[in-house]
Amino acid sequence: MHDHDDGSGAPDTLAAMYDAHAPGLYRYALMIVADHAAAQDAVHQAFSKIVGRETSIRSVSDYLRTAVRNECFTLLRRRRLDPPPRNDRPLLEPVAPSSSHEERLVLEEALRALPPEQREVVFLKVYEGLTFEEIAGRTEAPPNTVASRYRYALAKLREGLAVPSRARRSG
Amino acid sequence: MTDDDTDDRDVLDVLTVYRPASPPRELRARVLATEKITTRPRPSLWPIAAGLALSALLQWAAARVDAGGTAARDTSAATQLQEALEGVPDIERLAASYRRSRFVPHREPLNTVGLDEVL
């Protein structure tokens, strides 16, 4: 699920840019903020900043990704004073037939319990396939910090997923 | 620090059955509406500039007309004063000159304020 480009030959209309970049950007935002409304706001803001400036931006893809990330963490700072409602739409959608509704709910709960920085690393490593070095470059965090966040995140997810797995086996 | 995921396969096997949800359709319309708002042509400033210029021109023209009227009135008053002073003895002319120097200049109607006193 890599939808990177180097910005060369980038589509020049907003609709084309949206179609090319928005799905990946939205998933990225959703994993950071764990809230659909905030993810929509972040993506919308990022595209608003690029309107009329497409030709002066060297890499539209990099620009949008950075803008979305900045918007997400800005929204999260504001949200500390005003937490979002929990009856949000699902964070995840199945991509394999082995999925189950119960498992998805448990995984979502475990993901929501992670700090945003850890969710971000999980997304970039698992769904974008980046290395720790590449993630460090994008998040401006040391590679060892990135690796630690990933390890902590997986340990917590493993812990969260263990209970229903045992329950399913025993049931 | 290693990118090896061998020890994490159990969790990764679950994670990769899913992916973060796709954006809702309404987001596309919302983003594209931004383009229309942002690229809407700005109202031209020419009508405002033209209005201001015309206003200034009219004020200037009115001031010129006023100044012209005042100048004409002053010229007329001076002529009347000069005619009135002809034939008056020197001492009285000096007194009139002295008084005239104390008149309020220009916009005061000299022919009504000053001439009675002189004559």
Contacts between the chains, C-beta under 8 A, distances in Angstrom:
chain1	res1	chain2	res2	distance
A	1	B	19	6.6
A	14	B	31	6.9
A	14	B	32	6.1
A	14	B	34	7.6
A	14	B	35	4.5
A	15	B	28	7.9
A	15	B	32	5.8
A	18	B	28	5.8
A	18	B	31	5.4
A	18	B	32	6.9
A	19	B	28	8.0
A	22	B	23	5.7
A	22	B	27	7.1
A	22	B	28	7.1
A	22	B	31	7.2
A	23	B	22	5.9
A	23	B	23	6.2
A	26	B	20	7.8
A	26	B	22	7.0
A	26	B	23	3.7
A	26	B	27	7.1
A	27	B	19	6.8
A	27	B	20	3.7
A	27	B	21	7.3
A	27	B	22	7.4
A	28	B	20	7.8
A	30	B	20	4.8
A	30	B	21	6.2
A	31	B	20	5.1
A	36	B	21	7.4
A	36	B	24	7.2
A	39	B	23	7.8
A	40	B	23	7.2
A	40	B	24	7.2
A	40	B	27	5.1
A	40	B	30	7.3
A	43	B	23	6.8
A	43	B	27	6.4
A	43	B	31	7.2
A	44	B	27	6.9
A	44	B	30	5.7
A	44	B	31	5.7
A	44	B	34	6.9
A	47	B	31	4.6
A	47	B	34	6.4
A	48	B	31	7.8
A	48	B	34	4.9
A	48	B	38	7.1
A	51	B	34	6.0
A	51	B	35	5.4
A	51	B	38	4.5
A	51	B	39	6.9
A	52	B	38	6.1
A	52	B	39	6.5
A	89	B	21	6.8
A	90	B	21	5.9
A	91	B	20	6.4
A	91	B	21	6.1
A	92	B	18	3.9
A	92	B	19	6.7
A	92	B	20	6.3
A	92	B	21	6.3
A	93	B	18	6.5
A	93	B	19	6.2
A	93	B	20	7.6
A	93	B	21	4.9
A	93	B	22	6.5
A	94	B	17	6.3
A	94	B	18	5.6
A	95	B	16	7.7
A	95	B	17	6.7
A	95	B	18	6.4
A	95	B	19	5.2
A	96	B	16	7.4
A	96	B	17	4.5
A	98	B	17	5.6
A	99	B	17	4.8
A	99	B	18	6.3
A	103	B	14	6.7
A	103	B	17	7.6
A	104	B	18	6.1
A	107	B	14	6.2
A	107	B	15	7.2
A	107	B	18	6.5
A	122	B	15	7.4
A	123	B	20	6.8
A	126	B	12	6.4
A	126	B	15	5.3
A	126	B	16	6.8
A	127	B	19	6.0
A	127	B	20	6.9
A	131	B	3	5.1
A	132	B	1	5.7
A	132	B	3	5.9
A	143	B	1	5.7
A	144	B	1	5.5
A	147	B	1	4.3
A	147	B	2	7.8
A	154	B	8	5.1
A	154	B	11	5.0
A	154	B	12	7.9
A	157	B	11	5.1
A	157	B	14	7.9
A	157	B	15	7.2
A	158	B	10	6.6
A	158	B	11	4.9
A	161	B	11	6.7
A	161	B	14	5.8
